[in-house]
Structure formats: structure tokens, C-alpha cells
């Protein structure tokens, strides 16, 4: 088994290709099941955000796993393999653990330190568990990644190292107006990003906010939070025509805000923030006089030059420490079944020898039998104590698995015995708490 991470992100892929690779929730569910239905993939999780589509998997073979993930991504996104291959990144085993820890800590985001990725990773894990595509190994590493992400935000000022996409976008819009208190804003969508945008606009003192959403009731709930009003999607055109700032972030796979709708704003100073992936706003809208369209690609470029602070270095140290600790525990866990099997083998020898001895001492009383058994068991325990403790310590270092192999060879342990112990440990680990 081995952890494998394969994906596309803003670091490796143009925005146009990320748009083509975007998947809806139903498509993500089918992708998950097709992945674990592959020959070399036992567990799978899909992390799909505005600027990444990433597969985390537990695979039986590296090359087979990479090939199958690439094929499934191509089949589900419609992007040919040659194009995907040029932009896919691949991380395996230790590097895959480091990568997902860095992602959770916000070090691999378009905006360093943003916290949204933690919620997105948690949602991806929950979906995979609900779909039954994540079990022990992969679930464990993602749970640890989420813990590391929380620790990074709690112990450092990483949040200050970079601004969120929403804040950066609102900054961009605010620069086009002398004051926001007289501007009219329209927020299209009522999901997580739209909620952040509406909240940010309200905090900046924007004059009014209109929430436009396909489900009016959900739009009204968001509007109440920001003291705005909500309208249905059918009323998008008149809402946009009266707006100074338009923010759009929906889960739609096509254009939501068309150039025709924005043509009603021609000649006025209007800023459109397209925070969706794939983009909500028609690219032709850039040709409308007076309308400025700011999308994720522009925001990412603007933020690339942001100063990397000491807080980022602090988070990198945390990630380095946590990766080392996690890998050491994993190596020690792989040795544990061998240690248990060795002690079980020793107990079998004790039982056999005690049976042979007592066969020669049929008149031995209970006290004598107890003393004999305790003496033999103490001798065995003392002989095994140092090697079992030492092999656990050695196992935590890189390459430590080899010591368990040596132990199995020296004591002629049956491989099936250690496998049985490992399977029993997994069953116990997966049982829900009482």
C-alpha cells in the first residue's frame, strides 16, 4: 500500500484548463467510485476547489495507480491525457504526506495562509467517507492533515501572511471608488465564497447589498446576515443594471452573468469580481465600456508578490515536525504486528515447554506450577524486552521497516501470523467508540 497524490492546481495549470477540468457534485461522486473500482486503487478522496482538482489515494502499485488516476481524470473531465500529463503533479509516500499537510496549512494555496482550504478538505473527507471510498490508511493521513492545519493557524500568524481571495477582490474593487458607503453591491450565489464576499462588503461599509440566488429562501438567509435584500435569479438583470460592484461565485458549470446583462452598465464605473471556477462571468464582458472584470487569475497574479513573512517559516517548521512525527508513527505501527507475533510465538514456546515439564512432574502442586510458569515467563520477557523495545525505536527512523524483517527472519516468524495481527489491529481501529 502507498499514499499517492495526483492533481492539477493553480501552480501547474492555466485557468482555462482548470475550468475545463471542473466537476459538479454528482460527477465527483461517480469519480470517487470509479477510482476505487480500479485495479490498483483501494481508497480515494477528491479535493475540488476553485484552483485545484486533486486526487489522494491509497494504491497497491505506484505506476498502476498514477495511470489509473490519470485515465479516470481524463474520462470524467473530458481533457485528453496528453494535455493532462503536461500539467499533472504527482507525489508519492512521504512526499504525498508532506504535500497534503502543506495544503491543509495553507502553504500551497493561491493566497498563502487562507483558511478556506481546511473546510474544503474536511468536506472532501466527509464525502469520501459517506461514499465509502475512504477507510483506515487514507482517512488517517487526512485527519492528521486537518489537525496540522488547525495547529498552524492556532500557533502562528499565518492568516496575516496572505489575504483571502475575497479580501483581495474587495480591495481591488474598493480601489475603483472614492468611498464604498455610497456603492451598491450585488452578490450572485449564497454559498461559502458568496457568504464571505457579502460579509466582507458589509464590514467595509458598502451602501447596499442585494443577494441573487437560484433558491430565494437561501438567498434571504444570507441577505438577513448582511442587512441586505434577496431576489431570485430571474431578477439578475435589473439587479446588475443598478449595481456598482458585482460579485459572482456559484457552482454553475456555465456562464451566469452574461455580457448582454452587463451591457446595461455600459458607460458607468462598474467592477465585477468573478470568484468562481469555472468562471461565472462571460469573457466578452471585458469589452463592455466602463466594466472592469477581475477574476481568480488576475487576483492570483496580484498576490504573487506579497511578502512571505516569518509566520510562513513558522508554519513550514510545524509541517516539517508533523510530517516527521507522522511518518515515524507509521513506521513504528508497521513493526508492531511483528513484535506482537514474536511475543505470541514466545508464549507458544512457553506453553509447550510447560506442558512437557508438567508431564514429567504429575505430582506438582498448584503453587509449584505457578512458580515454574512465572519463572519461565520472566526469563522469556527479559530476553525479549531489549530487542522488542529497540526494534520499535529503530523503526521510527527512515528505513526502519528492515529491522522488523530481520526480526521475522531471526525468529522464523510465519508471515501469515504478522498479517493476521495487522488485520486485527485495523478492525479494532475502525470499530466505532461505544
C-alpha positions in Angstrom: 0.0 0.0 0.0 1.2 3.6 -0.6 -0.2 7.1 -0.4 -0.4 8.8 -3.8 -1.4 12.4 -4.6 -2.1 13.4 -8.3 -3.6 16.7 -9.3 -4.0 20.0 -11.1 -3.6 23.3 -9.4 -3.1 27.0 -10.0 0.7 26.3 -9.6 0.8 23.9 -12.5 -2.2 24.6 -14.7 -3.6 27.6 -16.6 -7.0 28.9 -15.5 -8.6 27.8 -18.8 -7.6 24.1 -18.2 -8.8 24.3 -14.6 -12.1 25.4 -15.9 -12.3 22.5 -18.3 -11.5 20.1 -15.5 -14.1 21.4 -13.1 -16.6 18.8 -11.9 -20.1 19.1 -10.3 -21.0 17.2 -7.1 -22.7 14.3 -9.0 -19.6 13.9 -11.2 -17.3 13.9 -8.1 -19.3 11.1 -6.6 -19.1 9.0 -9.7 -15.3 9.7 -10.0 -14.8 8.5 -6.4 -16.5 5.2 -7.1 -14.7 4.7 -10.5 -11.4 5.4 -8.8 -11.8 2.7 -6.1 -13.2 0.4 -8.8 -9.8 0.5 -10.5 -7.4 -2.4 -10.1 -4.6 -0.6 -8.1 -6.7 1.9 -6.0 -8.1 0.8 -2.7 -9.1 4.2 -1.3 -9.7 7.6 -2.8 -10.6 11.2 -2.0 -11.2 14.1 -4.4 -10.3 17.6 -3.3 -12.0 20.0 -5.8 -11.7 23.8 -5.1 -11.6 26.9 -7.2 -8.0 26.4 -8.0 -7.3 22.7 -7.7 -8.6 19.3 -8.6 -6.6 16.8 -6.6 -6.9 13.0 -6.0 -5.5 11.4 -2.9 -5.4 7.7 -3.0 -4.1 4.6 -1.3 -2.7 2.4 -4.0 -1.2 -1.0 -4.3 1.3 0.0 -7.1 2.7 3.4 -7.9 2.8 3.3 -11.7 -0.5 1.5 -11.9 -2.1 4.0 -9.5 -0.8 7.0 -11.4 -2.0 5.6 -14.8 -5.5 4.8 -13.4 -5.9 8.2 -11.8 -4.9 9.9 -15.0 -7.3 7.8 -17.1 -10.2 8.5 -14.7 -9.5 12.2 -14.6 -9.4 12.3 -18.4 -12.6 10.3 -18.7 -14.5 12.4 -16.2 -13.3 15.9 -17.2 -13.1 15.3 -21.0 -9.5 16.6 -21.1 -7.2 14.4 -23.2 -4.4 12.5 -21.5 -1.6 14.3 -23.4 -2.9 17.7 -22.1 -3.4 16.4 -18.6 0.1 14.9 -18.5 1.7 18.2 -19.2 0.2 19.7 -16.1 -0.4 17.0 -13.5 1.8 16.8 -10.5 2.5 13.5 -8.7 3.6 12.9 -5.1 4.1 9.5 -3.5 4.5 8.1 0.0 6.5 10.6 2.3 6.2 13.4 -0.2 2.4 12.8 -0.5 2.1 13.2 3.2 4.1 16.4 3.2 2.0 17.8 0.3 -1.4 17.2 1.9 -0.1 18.7 5.2 1.1 21.8 3.3 -2.2 22.1 1.6 -4.1 21.9 4.9 -1.8 24.5 6.4 -2.5 26.9 3.6 1.1 26.9 2.2 0.0 25.6 -1.2 -2.9 28.0 -1.7 -3.1 30.8 -4.2 -3.3 33.1 -1.2 -0.8 31.9 1.5 -2.5 31.1 4.8 -6.1 31.2 3.7 -8.3 29.0 5.9 -11.0 28.0 3.4 -8.9 25.0 2.3 -9.4 23.4 5.7 -13.2 23.4 5.3 -12.9 22.2 1.7 -10.6 19.3 2.7 -12.9 18.4 5.6 -15.9 18.3 3.2 -13.9 16.2 0.7 -13.1 13.7 3.5 -16.7 13.6 4.7 -17.9 13.0 1.1 -15.4 10.2 0.6 -16.4 8.6 3.9 -20.1 8.9 3.0 -19.4 7.3 -0.4 -17.4 4.5 1.3 -14.2 5.3 -0.7 -12.1 6.2 2.4 -11.3 3.8 5.2 -8.3 3.5 7.5 -5.0 4.5 5.9 -6.1 7.4 3.8 -8.6 8.7 6.3 -5.8 8.7 9.0 -3.5 10.9 6.9 -6.2 13.3 6.0 -7.4 13.5 9.7 -3.8 14.3 10.6 -3.6 16.9 7.9 -6.7 18.7 9.2 -5.1 18.7 12.7 -1.9 20.1 11.4 -3.8 22.8 9.5 -5.6 23.8 12.7 -2.4 23.9 14.6 -0.7 26.1 12.0 -3.5 28.7 12.3 -3.7 28.5 16.1 0.1 28.7 16.8 1.2 31.2 14.2 0.0 34.3 12.4 -0.2 32.6 9.0 -3.6 34.2 8.5 -1.7 37.6 8.2 0.8 36.3 5.7 -1.7 36.4 2.9 -5.1 37.8 2.3 -8.1 35.7 1.4 -9.2 35.7 -2.2 -12.4 37.6 -1.1 -10.5 40.3 0.7 -8.1 40.7 -2.1 -11.0 41.0 -4.5 -12.8 43.6 -2.4 -9.6 45.6 -2.1 -9.4 45.6 -5.8 -12.9 46.8 -6.2 -12.6 49.4 -3.5 -9.7 51.0 -5.3 -12.0 52.0 -8.1 -14.2 54.1 -5.8 -13.6 57.1 -3.6 -15.8 55.5 -0.9 -17.8 52.3 -0.5 -20.6 53.8 1.6 -22.5 55.0 -1.5 -21.8 52.0 -3.7 -24.4 49.3 -4.5 -23.3 45.7 -4.4 -24.8 42.6 -5.9 -23.7 39.1 -4.7 -24.6 36.3 -7.0 -24.8 33.0 -5.2 -25.2 32.1 -1.5 -22.5 29.5 -0.9 -19.4 29.8 1.2 -17.5 32.2 -1.0 -20.5 34.3 -1.7 -21.2 34.5 2.1 -17.6 35.6 2.7 -17.9 38.2 0.0 -21.2 39.6 1.3 -19.8 39.7 4.9 -16.6 41.4 3.7 -18.6 44.0 1.7 -20.8 44.7 4.7 -17.8 45.1 7.0 -16.3 47.6 4.6 -19.4 49.7 4.8 -20.8 49.2 1.3 -24.0 51.2 0.8 -26.4 48.3 0.0 -26.2 44.6 -0.8 -28.6 42.6 -3.0 -28.2 38.8 -2.9 -29.2 37.0 -6.1 -29.7 33.2 -5.7 -31.4 30.4 -7.5 -33.1 29.3 -4.2 -34.7 32.5 -2.9 -35.0 31.2 0.7 -31.3 30.6 0.9 -30.5 34.0 -0.6 -32.8 35.6 2.0 -30.9 33.9 4.9 -27.7 35.4 3.6 -29.3 38.8 3.0 -30.5 38.9 6.6 -27.0 38.4 7.9 -25.7 41.4 6.0 -28.8 43.6 6.3 -29.4 43.4 2.6 -32.3 42.1 0.5 -32.6 39.0 -1.7 -34.0 38.4 -5.2 -34.5 35.4 -7.3 -32.2 34.5 -10.2 -34.8 35.7 -12.7 -34.2 39.2 -11.4 -30.5 39.1 -12.0 -30.5 41.6 -14.9 -32.2 44.5 -13.2 -30.1 43.9 -10.0 -26.9 44.0 -12.1 -28.0 47.1 -14.1 -28.3 49.1 -10.8 -25.0 47.8 -9.2 -21.6 49.3 -8.8 -19.9 46.2 -7.6 -20.9 42.7 -8.7 -19.5 39.6 -7.0 -20.3 36.2 -8.5 -19.4 32.8 -7.1 -21.8 30.0 -7.9 -21.3 26.3 -8.5 -22.7 26.5 -12.1 -20.7 24.9 -14.9 -21.6 27.6 -17.4 -21.9 31.4 -17.7 -24.2 33.0 -15.1 -23.5 36.7 -15.7 -23.6 37.4 -19.5 -22.1 40.2 -21.5 -25.7 41.2 -22.5 -26.7 41.6 -18.9 -23.6 43.7 -18.1 -24.2 45.8 -21.2 -26.8 47.7 -19.2 -23.9 49.0 -17.1 -22.1 50.4 -20.1 -20.6 53.9 -19.5 -20.6 53.6 -15.7 -17.7 52.6 -13.4 -18.6 49.0 -12.5 -16.3 46.3 -11.0 -17.2 42.7 -11.5 -15.4 40.1 -9.2 -15.6 36.6 -10.7 -14.6 34.3 -7.8 -16.0 31.1 -9.4 -14.2 28.2 -11.0 -15.2 27.7 -13.7 -15.9 31.4 -14.3 -19.4 32.7 -13.9 -18.8 35.8 -16.0 -18.8 35.9 -19.8 -15.3 36.7 -21.0 -16.9 39.1 -23.6 -18.0 41.3 -20.6 -14.5 42.7 -20.6 -15.4 44.6 -23.8 -18.3 46.5 -22.2 -17.2 50.2 -21.7 -16.7 51.1 -18.0 -16.9 47.5 -16.8 -13.8 46.0 -15.1 -13.8 42.2 -14.7 -11.5 40.8 -12.0 -11.2 37.0 -11.9 -9.1 34.5 -10.0 -6.2 34.6 -12.4 -5.8 38.4 -12.0 -6.1 38.1 -8.2 -3.5 35.3 -8.1 -1.1 37.4 -10.2 -1.6 40.4 -7.9 -0.9 38.4 -4.8 2.2 36.6 -6.1 4.4 39.4 -5.0 3.1 39.6 -1.4 5.8 39.4 1.2 6.4 36.0 2.7 6.6 36.6 6.4 8.3 34.9 9.3 4.9 33.3 10.1 5.2 31.3 6.9 8.6 29.9 8.0 7.0 29.1 11.4 4.3 27.1 9.6 6.9 25.3 7.5 8.6 24.2 10.7 5.4 22.9 12.1 4.7 21.0 8.9 8.2 19.5 8.9 7.9 18.4 12.5 4.4 16.9 12.0 5.4 15.1 8.8 8.4 13.6 10.6 6.3 12.6 13.6 3.6 11.1 11.4 6.0 9.0 9.3 7.8 7.8 12.4 4.5 6.6 13.9 3.6 4.9 10.7 6.9 3.1 10.6 6.5 2.0 14.2 3.0 0.8 13.5 4.2 -1.4 10.7 6.7 -3.0 13.1 4.1 -3.5 15.9 2.5 -6.7 14.3 5.9 -8.3 14.1 6.6 -7.6 17.8 3.2 -8.9 18.8 3.7 -12.0 16.6 7.1 -12.6 18.3 5.6 -12.5 21.7 2.8 -14.8 20.7 5.4 -17.2 19.4 7.3 -17.0 22.6 4.1 -17.7 24.6 3.6 -20.8 22.4 7.1 -22.0 23.3 6.5 -21.4 27.0 3.2 -23.3 26.9 4.7 -26.2 25.0 7.7 -26.4 27.4 5.5 -26.1 30.5 3.3 -28.9 29.1 6.3 -31.1 28.6 7.7 -30.3 32.0 4.5 -30.9 33.9 4.1 -34.2 32.1 7.3 -35.3 33.9 6.0 -33.8 37.2 2.5 -35.2 37.6 2.5 -34.7 41.4 3.4 -31.0 41.3 1.0 -28.9 43.3 -0.6 -25.7 42.1 1.8 -23.4 43.8 4.8 -25.1 42.3 3.2 -25.0 38.8 2.6 -21.2 39.2 6.1 -20.6 40.4 7.6 -22.6 37.5 5.4 -20.8 34.9 6.1 -17.3 36.3 9.9 -18.1 36.3 9.9 -19.3 32.7 7.8 -16.3 31.6 10.0 -13.9 33.4 13.1 -15.3 31.6 11.4 -15.0 28.2 10.2 -11.5 28.9 13.7 -10.3 29.9 15.2 -11.9 26.9 12.7 -10.3 24.5 12.4 -6.9 26.3 15.6 -5.2 24.9 15.2 -6.4 21.3 11.5 -5.5 21.1 12.0 -2.1 22.6 15.0 -1.4 20.4 13.3 -2.5 17.2 10.4 -0.1 17.9 12.9 2.7 18.4 14.8 1.8 15.2 11.6 1.5 13.3 10.9 5.2 13.7 13.9 6.1 11.6 13.8 6.1 7.8 14.3 2.5 6.6 13.3 1.2 9.9 10.9 -1.4 8.4 14.0 -3.5 7.6 14.5 -4.2 11.3 11.2 -5.9 11.5 12.1 -8.1 8.5 15.3 -9.1 10.3 13.3 -10.0 13.4 11.0 -12.1 11.4 14.0 -13.9 9.8 15.9 -14.5 13.0 12.9 -16.0 14.9 11.4 -17.7 11.8 8.1 -16.0 12.2 5.4 -17.1 9.9 4.4 -14.1 7.6 0.8 -15.0 7.9 1.0 -14.5 11.7 2.1 -10.9 11.4 -0.5 -10.3 8.7 -3.2 -11.6 11.0 -2.1 -9.3 13.8 -2.2 -6.3 11.4 -5.7 -7.2 10.2 -6.9 -7.5 13.7 -5.4 -4.1 14.6 -7.2 -2.5 11.6 -10.6 -4.0 12.7 -10.1 -2.7 16.2 -9.2 0.8 14.9 -12.2 1.0 12.7 -14.7 0.0 15.3 -16.8 3.0 16.4 -16.4 4.0 20.1 -19.0 2.7 22.5 
